Amino acid sequence: MKKRILVLFIVLVSVMACSSQKEVLEISKQEQAYFDIEEGDAVEIKDEESEYEIIIIDPGFNTWLLSIAQPRGYYSQSFLENRNNILVINWNQRVMQPQRYNPNLYELQINYDSNIDYGYEVNYKLYNYFIYFQRKYNQRLGPFIPRI
C-alpha cells in the first residue's frame, strides 16, 4: 500500500514538473527591430474623457504599438481591465523585491485601482505596454504567455 502511494506521488510530481515548464517566446526579426530602437518619444497614455494618464518612456514602444500590437477594439474593455489588474499586481510585487528582480526594469509602482474606470484608451495602452515589456525583456508577469 505504501509503495502505491509513493509511486502515485512520484507520478504526480513528475506530471506537475513537466507541465510547469515555461514556453519560449518566439519573436520575429521585425518585432526585434522595434526592441532595438534606442531613441524615441514618450508615449502619453490618457483618456480624453477622464483625468487619468500614464507616461511611458521606453524607446520603440510607440512604433511597436502602431505596427505590431492588435488594433484598438480587438479586446473588450473588461478583458483589458482584468488582465491589467493581474499584471499590475505582479509588477508591483516585483518593484517591492529589488533583490530578486532587476530594479532597473521595475523602478516604480503602478497605482491602478480595479474599481476605477480608466477608459478604453488607458487600459488598451497599458495592456499593450505590458505585452511589449514582457516580450522585449523576456519577462513573465502573469500566468499567460504574452502574445500579440
Sequence and secondary structure as in RCSB ss.txt:
>XXXX:A:sequence
MKKRILVLFIVLVSVMACSSQKEVLEISKQEQAYFDIEEGDAVEIKDEESEYEIIIIDPGFNTWLLSIAQPRGYY
SQSFLENRNNILVINWNQRVMQPQRYNPNLYELQINYDSNIDYGYEVNYKLYNYFIYFQRKYNQRLGPFIPRI
>XXXX:A:secstr
 HHHHHHHHHHHHHHHHHHT        HHHHHHHT      EEEE TTSS EEEE  TTHHHHHHHTS  TTSS
 HHHHHHHHHHHHHHHHHHHT TTTS TTTS S     TTS   HHHHHHHHHHHHHHHHHTT   SSS    
